[in-house]
Amino acid sequence: MPNTSLGLDAGSHRFPLMTEQQEAQFRNFHRVHPHVYEQLKTLALRLKNVGVQSYGMKALFEILRFNALLSVDNNFELNNNYAPLYARLLMKQEEELQGFFKIRTLR
């Protein structure tokens, strides 16, 4: 049965059709790796500031992976399943990024 509350901030974020296990895995990753959110936010805002109207989160994931390799962080792993969650989270928490990412219905 899907769980509709992400609960990052006492249940204030809700993503439809997530299982409890998926939610727990994402929450744990987000808690352990807060720099991922910050880096994604920085990249998205830089794009927005140069006039980009919308962008894909998976492209930003690839930029993070590329930067990790350049910094010799071979242990950096970023689950593609988190891309739509980070896109939604950024658009909810960062006013200037509302509507910036193209999103689909979560399955």
N, C-alpha and C positions, 0 to 999 in steps of 0.2 A: 504494500500500500504506500503511495507517495506521501512524503512529508513536505508540507508547504512552508515551514519556517526554517530559514537558514540560521537564525539566532546568533549572528556575529555580535550584535549589540542588543542583547536581551530580546531577541525575536523581532527586531525592527526591519530586517531584510527578509523578503519572502521570494522564493523561486519555485514556481510550480513544477510538479512532477519529479522532484528529487526524492530518492529513497533516503531513509535515515542514515544508511551506511555512506552514501555519496556525500550527504551533508556533513557527516562527521569527518570524513576524509578531507574534504575541502576546508572545513573549519580548522582542522589540525594543521594542514599545510599553511594556511593563511596566518595562523598564530605563530608557527615556527619560522616562517619566512616573510616577515612584514616588508622586507625590502622589495619583494616582487611587486606588491601593490604600488609602492612608491615609485619604482622604476617604470611600471606600466603607466602610471599617472603622468610622470615626467615626459615620457615619450609622446603620449596622447596630447598633452597640453602643448608640447613643442610643435606637433603637427597642426593642431588647431590654430596656434599663433601665427603660422605661416599661410593660413588660408585654407587648409584641408577641411572639407565639410564633413566627411565621414571616412572611417578606416576600419580595417578588419583586425580583430584582436589576435587571430592566429599569426598574422604578419608581425605583430609586436612580440608575440612569444618567440618567433624565430630570431628577432633582433636580440632579445634577452639571451637566447641560447648562443648566438654568435658572440656576443660580448663576454659571456662566461668562458667560452673557449679562448678568447683573446687574453683574458685575465688568468688563464691556466686553471680554471675551476672545472676540472673534468668530472667532478661529482655532481654538478648541477643538473637536476632533473626537473622538468616541468611537464606535468600531465596535460595533454591536449584537452581532456575533459573539463579542465578548469577554465578554459578560454571563455566560454559563454558566461560562466559565473563571474569571472573578473570583469567582463564587459558590463554585465548588469550591475555589479557592485560599484564600479566606477561611475556609471551613469546615475546611480542613486545617490552616491555620496558627494560627487563633484558636480556642482551646478553647471559649470561651464562645459561639461562633457555630456550633458543630457542629450540623447539622440545621436551621439557621435558614432556609436558602433552599430553596425547592421546586425540584428539579432533574429533568431528564429525561435520557434516554440521548442522548449527543452523536451527531450524524449526520455 
